[in-house]
């Protein structure tokens, strides 16, 4: 096994070929499905670039990869995306059993071009506005009624912010991940952006006194007939927590998508008189951390709850919240 591939001879017995195919599936799981999809799209783009210039894509000369990176930057592609595209080109060379362009003689030109792209076309990281407690309450207030959609959407916003969840984690939440206890709910996140090996992390969300996220979650589950054991089997319920609804507001078995979360946040922001362009799905996660920082929450507790690998990112929220505290100019400005 080399370069991420399993060699196959057509002379092998059928049962062994079947085992090899199974092994390929496991090998493919080394990269997330989203990464594999992005790599394929990046590779297709590079192939189109080469076809238009009547040059070889496989194997690719380092000068051609460097030129590709330059042209991509010139057309407005972000440096981080260009870096991923070079990684995709390397990946497809390894899959074909060929030396990567970045490992060949003259490969230094690629590294130099990427450095130049990052310096010349660097973009300031776009920060979305956090949905802090008051903002979230204003958003929740725009969702009127007691229908299934209203109950679901209120629960998505409240749980999303209270759990500092990523939008993919909200969409991927499943009923067995929930454990209701006396003080609130324990939610297991089986896999996340920073937990690609799916070791799992558990957080707790208290009932609370202001947003009442657990009440809103229970309200949705009860209305959608998703609470308690399955009446047919008597076993714990399965399937997604937040489900797609039909136009007639009937519950389906399908989960919402992360785009559902984004659209909901933006729609509620607009309905609350806020600028929807500065809010996104990340606003719920950022809202919890920003609010916690402003209330002087314990930094380590914040990190555990948000499931960040490093304290540095969490510390940024604390620094932002405390920028005016004990300001160096307090005594003379």
N, C-alpha and C positions, 0 to 999 in steps of 0.2 A: 504494500500500500504506500503510495508516494504522491506528493503534490495534491492531496485531496481527492484522489481517484482510486478506483478499484479496477484493475485490468481484468478483462474478460476474454476468454477464448470460447469460440462457438463450439469447440469440440468437447466441452465439459458436459457432464450429465445434467439433465433437466432439473433434478432436485438441487444440485449444487448451484446452478444458475439462479434458481429461485432464492437461495440463501444469500447469494451475492447481491441480488436486487434489494433484499431486505437490509443488508449491510449498507448499501448505498443510501437508503432512507435515513439510517442513523448517522451516516457521515454528513449528509445534507443538513441535519439538525444542528451541526456545529455552528451554523450561522442562522440567525433569526430569519423567518420568512420575509420580513420587510427588507432585510439586508439583501437577501438573494434577489428579490424583485428589483431593488434599486440597482444592484450590480448588473442585472440583465439589461435594464434600461440604459445604464451608463455605457455598457459594452455596445449596444445597438447604436448609440449615438456616435461612438468612436468609429464603428464600422462604416456608418454613413459618411462621416468626415473623411475617412480613407478612400471610400468608393468615389466620392466627388473629386478626389485628387488623383485617382488611379494609382494608389499606392497600397502596399500590403498592410493589413491590420494584424496579421498573425503569421510570423512573428513581427512585432513592431519595433522599429528602430528608435532608440532614445530621443533622437532629434525630432522625430515625428510626434512622439508623445509630448515633448516639450512644446512643440508648435500647437498641438491640440489644446494644451492648457492655456496658452496665450490667446488663441482664438476664442476659447470659451469665456475667458475673463473679459475680452473685448466686447463680447455680446451681452455682458451683464450677469454672467453666472457667478454666484458667490464663491469665494475662495474655498470655503469648507466643502462645497459640493464638488469643486474641481479636484480637491484632494481625494474625495471618495471615488471619483471617476478614474483617477490614476490607480487607486487600489483595485478597482474593478478590472482594469486592464491587466494588472499583475495577476489577479485571481484567474482570469481566463487563460493566461499563458501557463500558469501552474496546472490548471485543469487539462491543458493540452500536452503537458509534459515538457514544456519549453521554458527556457530561462526568462525570468521577468525582465522587462525593459530597464527597471531600476537596479538590476543586478548585472547588467552587461557592461562591457567597456564603453566609456563615454556617458554612463548613466548620470554623472554629476550634473549634466545640463538640466535634467529633470528636477533635481533638488533645487538648483539655482533658480529655475523658472518658477517653481512653486513658492519659493521665498520671495521672489520679485512680485508675484501675483498677490501674496498676502500683504506685502508692504504697500503696493500701489493701489490695490483695490479693496483694502481693508474696510469693512463696514462696522459701524457702531452697532452693538447688539441691541436689537429692538426689545424694549421692555414693555410688557403689557401691564395695564393698571391692575392692582390687586383688588379683589372683591372683599374688602374688610367687612366687619360686622354690620356697620350701618349701611354700607352699600348693598350687602347681601340681603338685609331686611327690606331695603327699598325694592330690590329685584323680586323678592318673594311676594311682596305686596302687589306686584303687577299681575300675578297669576291668580285670577279670580275663579270661583266656582268650586264644586265638589265632584266634578267628573273625574274619570280615570286619568286623563291626560294632565289635568291640573294637579292631581295628587302625585302622579309620577314625577312631573317636572319640579314640583316643590321639593320632593325627596332627593332628586338628583342634585339640585343646587345646595341643599342643606348638608347632605352627606358628603358631597364633593368637597365643600369647604371644610367641614368639621374633620374630615379624615386627611386633609391635605393631599387628596388623591390627584394623580395624573388623569387626564381625560381617558386614556386607554384603560386605566385601572377601574374607572367608573363603569365603562362599557363592558369590561370583562368580569365584573363582579358576579359571583354565582351564589345561589342560595345556601349551599353547604359551607360557604365561607363565613356565614353569619352565625353568631352565638349570642343570643340575648341573655343578659344576666341582670341582677338586681339594680345595678348602677348605670346600665346602658347596654352597649353592644360591643362585642369583640369581633373584629373583622380580620380574617386572614387574607393577606395578599400573596397568593401562591407564586407569582412571578411578576417582576417589574423591570423597568429600564436598568436599574442598578443591581438586579438579582437575576441575571440571565441563566443561572444554573438552577433556578426554581427551588431554592432552599426554603423560601417562604418567610414571611414576617407577619406578626400579628400586632395590630394596634387596637386601642379601645377608644370609644367615643361615649362620653357621658351624656346623660339626658339633657343637661343644660337648663338654663332658666330663660333665655332670651330667644334664641333661634329654634331650640327644641328639635334638633336633628333626628333623634331616635323616635320621637313621636311622629314626625313627618314620614320617616321610613316605615314605621308600623302601619301608619295610615294608608300608605300606598300598597303595602303587602296584603293588608286585610281587604282593601277594595278590589285588588286584582286576584283575590282568592289564592294567594301564594304563601300565606302564613300557616303554621302548624304542619303536621304530617300529611302526607298524601292520603286522601280519603279512600282510595282504591287499594293501596298497598300497605298503608299504615307506617310506611317508612318516611325518612326525611325527604323533603322536596328536593328536586334537582332543577337544573336549568339556570338561566340568567336572572339576576335580581331586577334589572331595569330592562324592560322589554319593549319591542316595537309595537305600536298600536296601529290598527287599521284606520281608515278615514272615518269609520263609524265609532272609533274609540274602543274597539274590541281588542283584548289582549292576545298577542300571538306568542309563539314559542321562541321567536327570534330575539336576540339581544339588540339593544340600540348600538350605534357605532360612536366612535369618538367624535365624529362630525356632528352627531345629534347634540352632544354636550356643547360644542362650540356654537352651534346655531342657537341653542337655548340661552346661553350666557349673553350673546349679542342681542338677541331679541328682547330679553328682559332688561338689559342695560338701556336699550333704546326706549322701551316702554317706561322706564323710570326717569327719562329725561337726560340720560348720560350718553356720551359719545361711544357708540358701539365699536368704532374702529380701534379703540384703545383697550378693548376687553377681548378675552379669548378664553378657551378652556383652561389655560394655565392660571387665569385670574383667581379661580377657586383655590388652588394650591397656594399661590402667592398670597392670597387674602388671609389664609390661616396663619402663615408665617409672619406676615406683616403685623397682623393684629396681636399675635402672641408676643412679638418683639416689643410692640408699643406698651404692652401690659407687663413688661419685664419678666416674661416667662423664663424658666431655666433653659439655658442654651442646649444642654444635653438632652433634656426632655423634648425640646423642639426637634432636634436631630433624630431622636428615636421615632418620634411620631411621623416625621416627613420621610424617614427612611433614606436620608442622604448618607452617602459613604463618608463624606468629609464634613468637618465642622465649618470649613471655610465658607461654603455657600450659605449656610444658615447664619453664620456670623455677619454676612453682608446685610441681611435683613435687620439684625440688631444694630449695626452701625448706622444704617439709614434712619432707623427709628430714634436713635439717640443723637443725631447730628447737631441739634440745637441745645442739647443738655450741656450745662457747664461750658458754654461756648467761650472760646479764647477772647472774644471781644465783648463779653457781657459787661465788664467793668468800665468800658469807655465808649462803646458805640451808642 
